[in-house]
Amino acid sequence: MDPLILTDGMKIGEHLYTRLTMAPLNAGEAIDAATAGEKVRFAPDGEPVIVTSPTIVSTERLRRQVKQLESKAGTVMQGPIQIVDLRKMSEGDYRKLVERADQIDALYLQRESDKGGRDEAGAGEGADGTGA
């Protein structure tokens, strides 16, 4: 997929980045994003409860999908980007970023469904859950 061209750019340090390269998350990145969105809270009875914020999970996924940034001068920075930098983006560029992430996710899901999905026949039958 072609790099995403930002209208206003993303200023990080001394550089204004205007091109972002994005890609689907791998399993580790998806797990890290989900974990980052969890917080332990205490219920009224004092029991700990894990609460997940869909907004934080989405933001964590989005920042991890940015694999590389490039300025007009050719300065390159590897992703992921920090949330503090995402928050500095113009609304228009942020919307473009979210739309591109949605496109990447949709293409990835389409590719997986075209493959026929996973073959889970017999999965989990072994004592250790491996299907062995």
QUIWOCOR-V63716 format. One line per field, one symbol per residue. phi: phi as a letter, one per 40 degrees, with the letter a starting at -180 (. if undefined). psi: psi as a letter, one per 40 degrees, with the letter a starting at -180 (. if undefined). Layout:
phi = ???
psi = ???
This chain:
phi = .cccccccgbcbgcbbcbbbbbacccdccccccccccbbcbbcdcgccbcbbbdcccccccccccccabacccgcbbccccccdcdcccccccccccccccccccccccccccccggccbcgcgccccgcgc
psi = iiihhiddihhhbeihhehhhiiiiiddddddddddeiihihideehihhhhhdddddddddddehdiihideehhhiaiiidddddeiiddddddddddddddddddddddddeeaihehehedideeee.
